[in-house]
Each structure stands twice: as C-alpha cells, then as structure tokens.
C-alpha cells in the first residue's frame, strides 16, 4: 500500500502550465486497451472517450447531440447523411475527414472487434465528399444514432502508418500499436500510459469545442484493492475514487473535506451458465452438462438468497431484478421484472434430484475481484448458498485483466458479468447476451456478431425471432411487445441469473464537481476542481 500511495503522489508536473488544475482519480480496474474497438467495457470506453470522439455524442443530461458530425438527416427509412465538422484535427496534426469515418466503420467490423453490436445494422457506408458521409442500414433502425455514440473515430493515416488497420484482438492475444498509443480528436490527449500503474492525459488546447471543465491534466491510477483505494481518497492522494465499498461509505461521509455521490446504476450484475457444451470444462460431472438442464438452472436460481446478499453484502445498496435490464432502459417491463423466482432451498434440492443430481455436483465458478461492487464477496456468498443444496463450488476470483479475456474465450462454466446498455435500449443488451451465437444457428438468417458475449450459449428460436422483430420496429409500443415476449421466455428458461443493479458509489474531495451518469461513466468534460 505504501508503494502505491507513493506512486499516486508522483504526478508528473512538466505538462502543467502555471495555475493549471490537476485532477487525480482512481478506479478499481485498469484501462484494458486504448484501442477503441477492442473491448466492450464501460470504464475502458469512457477513458478512451476523453481522447477519441464519435459522430454523435451524449450531453450532460444523456441526450444525443452533435459530435464530429455537426448535423445529420434521415433521407429514407434506411439512409442517413452526416455532415462532418470542418477544421477538426487529430492530436498528431492530421486533418479529420470523411475518409477517417469510412476507415473507422470498416475497422470496427473486422475480426477481433468487441463492438460489432454497435454497427450490426449498418449495410453500407460511403464518403460523398470530404465532409459528408452516408450510412445505409439493412432496415429501419431506431437506435442507430445511440449506437454511433460508441463508435469512436480513428485517424486512417495514423492507423495505417503504425500497422494498426485491424482491431487489437485481446481474446486471441493479438497486439497492435493502437493498444498502448492513441491519436484522437477529443478534449484530452494522451501523455503517457502504463496500464498497471498510471495514465496521464493533458488538455487539448486545439480542441474544436468548449467544455465546462477547468482540468488541465488528468491522472488516472488503477487501484484494485478496496482498502488501498479508500486510503488514497482519505489521505488526499486522489480527488475521486470509485467504487467505494458499501461498508466504507459512512466512513467517507464522516471525513471532513470528502463527500459521497450515490445513485442506482443502470448496470445489472448477473450470473451466466454454460448451457451448450456436452461436458462442462469446470465440473466433476463427466459425460454430461448439468447446466444444460433447465431444472438445474432453476435450482441454482432458487438456492441463492438474493435478499441476504442485498442486506448483508450490499448493505441494502442494490436492487434485485428478474431481467438483465432495469428501470431507465427502453424495453424494460416492470410486470415481467416482478416475476423473479423466490428463494426456496427445498425446491432447489427437489429440482436437482429430478434432474438426476440428488447429491449435487462440483462446479467451477469464475468471477472478477475488481470490477463490480463487492464482486468477490458476492461470489463467495453464492458459493456458500449453493453448498447448502449440494452444489460444491470451486471459486476462482481474479483481476478483470485476466477474467474478461478468459470469459470472452468462453473458458468458463459458471461466471459473473455485468451489463450496461450504452444505447439505454434493451436491444443493445440482448443482441450480445441473449441471441443465439452465430455458429448455433443453422436454418435461418443471422446477424453478424449476434451472441458475441453469450458465453454460456443460451439459444432460443422464440427469443431470437422476437428480438429480430424488435430490431427494425419503429413503433415504440410494438417494439416493447417484442421485447416483452423475449423477456418472458428468458425468465422461463432461466437463461441467466440476474443478481442486482448496484449503486454507483463515488467518493470525492469536496472541492470537486462532477456530473455522474447512471451508467457509471466519468466524463472529464464536466469535471471542475475548485
């Protein structure tokens, strides 16, 4: 801890002009990559968004507003035209143009991309002239603009000069220059980046827009240990730290000069299960996959006392759902969300016996230990609860830097993940998590990239057809009906085990003002240090 606190103090001063404001912040995990198309992970994308920019961006109130595109028109049900800003330059001096947009849309669709879901409906695109781009979708798309907020634009000449024409494929351990270097058009430029220690951003004096922030330098330090992260805040080594563990919130609130910011997050934390392999990778059951049986999945669900986790692990700072999306997400259904199956240990034992496992079985569980609030403690509680019905869990809790690549390679049987739809729309969640994986579909058309994060292989024709209909439905009521059909089937299938929506939990110095978003994103454009 002493070494880490010393590192937090060692902020480089060479980039600071007289009177500059330095903002120091700490999060529980690393920036996984600087490549904006490599990883679909909220914190990493948020950090990248200080450097790179999209055509369409989110305002402070989360409404859509012009970014690198100064305007757009919908020419038909499927054709959009975007007028780009003139005079914008990348940090290394290249002029921004339509060629960069076309290159970026091509690059984000290549193998290794973690953001295929953002462009899945795009059929074609072209540069009309230097400052005009047209995008055609394969049908009416109610979420195109929202999806484009996560398509950060890269420089074609910079990428090609450095051999970074393809996304950094962390799943297959393929590196590229864009993994540790960055050249965007955004309000901050990269000064240095050591993923495990510290990353420094400096204000881009040539940025085309104005921002409320007075920050000249932003210094990020990943601090995996809850105790060390809280100590860094309490001792004044950082100005903002999150998440603050629920057990330390009162301590921060009692400390002079500090304050807490808490609100319900849009993120839903859930458990996934390998339902497709004939034999689990991590189990003592041979020649069979117990998780492929819906009775076993229901038994696991009913064996978890979510109320106890809410009270004892989360200190009442969570909301248990039945769906993978909660209130605030378009397509959420309060009626179906109330259908969460109750805790019932006796029913769990009966279901296991009916499925052929009266004495239970052994099961490996993988969880991150520095990504969600109390993630390892939650997994430990789940393991103890499952032991009460005979499921002997072997828990592996590891840093997100190793956990997420493992999960994305599908080297897991029973695992924890969280989801926050960046479009604030249900389709953004279910496209990657609930639709059948491409290789699972043999007799009907598939969407490229569907089921990309469906690590457990859940597959339902009924769900796929409902979601495919919702994807191109422009009428909100009919679209919600399609989502409701999919949600009902997923609940009946025990496709996933939703645990809770956690609370956003930020601790900060009293002289720091931020605009917290319900998706747990820190937008440096709105940070003010007084």
PyMOL commands that set and color helices and strands:
alter all, ss='L'
color gray80, all
select helices_A, chain A and resi 2-9+42-48+98-107+116-118+144-148+156-161+177-179+226-234+246-254+290-292+294-303+306-313+334-337+345-354+375-387+400-408+426-433+438-440+461-471+476-493+524-526
alter helices_A, ss='H'
color red, helices_A
select strands_A, chain A and resi 21-27+56-58+64-66+69-74+79-84+122-129+132-137+188-194+198-203+215-222+240-242+258-273+318-319+361-368+391-398+414-419+497-509+512-513+528-529
alter strands_A, ss='S'
color yellow, strands_A
deselect
rebuild
show_as cartoon
